[in-house]
Amino acid sequence: MTATTTLEKEIVLRLFKDFTADYNPSTISKEVQRTRVGAFKVLKALEADTIVKGKNFGKARFYSIDYNNQYALKNVETLLMEEAKPFQRWKDEFKELFKYVYVVVMFGSFARNPKVANDMDLLLVFDKKNSNKISEIIKEKNQMLIKKIHPVNQTTGDFKDNLKKKDKVIINAVKEGIVLHGYELYLEMVKDVASRK
């Protein structure tokens, strides 16, 4: 089974994106605005299919993505790609940027509601040697686009360190962001930190 229903998809993405939180059926049901029983059934099915794993703490069972399972990781990657589909216009807009960065995540108000957002926050993960070219591309885009781009620049090391430190901006970018580019590496970097939790 893959995560196919809306609820399954929501739960898998929430567990991946909000890996710093501990989720049991009650807490995740509030996040996805469903009943506790419905969330419990989905978590049990996802656990049986090894997409998530559960761990008992006292009387409660807490769930996380099964980061040791390649099938689970491919499931998450597919859901991240699916989540980005409505933002194809922006993937096309930033195609030139993708040549110089490993990962691009759109977050903040633009990811939540592009029509009312005043600007666009982009998390960019790249090699330092490309920083001048990336700055040049962002500057050009800011001259052409109505909504100003605010880049949050990170090397792969910075990104992983900031995830470990639970840096508010980076954690928010992961929790609420839309991945536009670099799904596989993004997944690996989050996995490296989340699987040690």
N, C-alpha and C positions, 0 to 999 in steps of 0.2 A: 504494500500500500504506500502511496505517496500522499502528502498533504493535499487533498483535492477540494474539500468543502471550504467555504469561507471561514468557518470557525477554526478548522484545522490550520489553515494558512495563517490566520491571525495569531493563534497560539504559538506556532513554530517561530514566526517572526518576532513576537514579543519575547520569547525565551532567548532568542539569539541576540536581539538588539539591546535588551535590558538585562544583560548577563550579571550585572552587579547586584541585582535583586534576587531574593529567594522566593520562588513561586510554588505555592501548593494550589489545589483546586479552588479554594476560597479566594485567594489573592488574585489568581489569574482571571477568575470569572469576573471580578470587578474591573480589571483592565480591559477585557474584551466585551464587557457589558452583556454577559450571558449568565445563565443560572449556574450555580455551583455543580449541580448534577450533570449538566451538559458539558461543562469544562472537564469534570472528572472522567466522563465517558471518553472524551476525545483524548485526554492525557493517557488513559489506559490503553487505548488503541494505538496511539503513537509510540508508547513504550513497548507494546507487543511487537511493533514493527521496527524497533530499535532506532527510531528517529530521535526520541528523547529517552532519558534514563531517570529513574526515580531513586531517591535516597530517603530512608526513614530517619526522622529526628523526633524522638518521643512518639506521640500518637499521630503526628503529621507526616505526610510524604511530600517531599519537595522535588521539583523536576528541573532538568536542564537539557540542553541539546547533547546528544551522545557524540562528542567530538572525536571519539575513537572509531567511529563508523563512517566510512567513505560515502555510503548511501545517504546517511543523514546530512552530511556536508553538501552533497550534490542537491539534495532537496532544498536546503537553505539557499544555495546559490541560485537555483531556479526561481525560488520565491522572490529573491532580491531583484532578479532580472524582470520578473513579471511586475513587481512594484514600480519599476522605472519606466514601464511602457508608456504611461500617459505623459512622460517628460521627453519623448523622442525629439521634439523640437530643440530641446536644450542639448541633447546628445549630439545632434547635428551641428548646433551652434559652436560647441566646444571641441569638435573633431580635431582641429589643429592642435589644441592643447593636449589632447590625449597622446600625441606623439612624444611628449616630454614628461608626462607624469605617469606614475604607476596606478594611482587611485584618485577618483574624483567623487566626492559626496556632497550633494546639495542639501543644506539643512537650514534651520531657522524658519522664519515666517514664510519665505518663498516656497519651501517644501510643503508647508501646511496649507497655504492658500495663496498661490501665485498672483491671483487677480488683485488682491488687496495689499500685497507686500510692497514695501518701498525700495527694498534692495534684495540682494541675493548673497547668501553666505555659502562659500565653497571650501570644503576641506580638501586640500591638495597634498598628496603624498608623493614625493619625488626625490631623486638624487640631487644633492646640492649643486653638482656641475651644471644642471639645467635651470638653476634659479633665475639667471638673467633673461633667458629666452621666455620663461614662464611669466616673469614680470612684464616683459614687453607685450606678450599676448594679452595679458589681463588689462594692461594700459590701453591697448587698441580696442578691446571689447568695451571698456568703460567709456571710451569716446563715442562708440557707436550705439550702445544699448541704453535704453531709457532707465532701466534699473541698475544701479551701481553694484558691482561685484566686490565683495569683501573676502579676500582669500585668507584662509588659515593654513599657513605653510608648515609642512611636517616632513622630516625624513622618515624612513621606515622605523629607525631607532627611536626618534622623537615620538612617533605615533604610539608605539608599543609602551614606551616609558610613561607617556601621558595616560594611557589606558590603565596601566598598573597603579599610577598615582591617583586615579579617578579624577583627573582634571575635568572640571565642570563643562568646559566648552567641548572638549573631545568626546566625553561621555554623552553629552547632548547630541552631538553630531551623529554618533553611532545609534543612539536610542531613537531619534526622530528623523534621521537623514534618509535620503534617497541616493543609492549608489548609481552613478551614471557610467562609471568606467572602472575596470580593474577588479571585478568580482572575486576572482580566484585568490589573488594576493590579499585582498581585503579580508576575505573569509579566513585565510591562514593566519593573518596578524591578530584578528580578534580571537580566533581559536587558541593561539599561543598563550594569550592572557587569560581568557575565560576558562580554559581547561585546567588552569592551575588554581582556580578559585577554591 
